[in-house]
Amino acid sequence: MFRKTCLFSGVIAITLFLFSCTDSSVYNNTLTIAPKGWFSNDKAVYDVKLDQTGTYSIYLNLRHTDDYKYSNIFFRMYVKNPDGKHQTVRIIEVKLAEKDGRWLGSGSGKLVARKVFLTDGIKFSQAGSYRIELEQYMRDDPLKEISDVGIELIKK
């Protein structure tokens, strides 16, 4: 009897998990940063093909080592329309650690992963290929101890 109850509960939990993932993510890509560091002129470039116009939220997926020497990171974010013109240029600060030095995000080993909401309500007014570029905007060049940087677009 106990075994049937556990099995039934497990099936219900898995079913709920599978059907609860209903976000409308339309793009998700992460790029690896070279071990020598992230140079400011080496932009992380994401070519995003959108079939639908609309308003989107952008999230940042970032991994850094626990040897990263700052509690934040600044980016310049460029969004180019399908015609190649700049739609948006923003400077964004992402907090990576608490004031007491504890990293925000989750980690295993020396790596810390953090998913951060970057911006809400970017309107893409025509279907086509957009280019989103992230440029590290810190004083260090190259910026060390950043291992991966990615973006995710979610349709609102």
Phi, psi and omega in degrees: 000313180299320181296319178294321180295317179296317179297314179298316179297320178296317179297318179297315181298316180295318179299314179298319179298314182294322183269355179272349181275081186244022177292159184254055178293125181251347179204137177206115181212138180236136179249144178271134178270138181299145181302334180290347179122169181257109178280145183296333179274358175262082181289144170278119188247131180234117176264114188248120176265120180248125178274339184237140171284164178150188181255136185230151170257147179241131177246149176255133171248117186230137172235135177221165178274166177284001174268359177301131192267003180241164177261003180208178173211141176253141176234152161255128179247126178247136173237122180249136178291168176302335178277001176090357180276148178291125174268320186215139168226123181225148170257127186234134173255134176241123178280130182247342183217155173285169179299331180276003176096353179290132180290143171272147182104190182241154182213158171216130185068227181268353184266141176238127180251139181218129173253126188229136173290121181267307185204150182241145170077033172279123183266125174254107192270356176216149176287152179142194183264120176255152175242125175246128181237136174245129179240126177294136187234050180252168180290326181286133178214098016276157175270120184269160171074014170262126184255325182213146175218133182214168176230156174225131176254133179235126179285133180275000000 
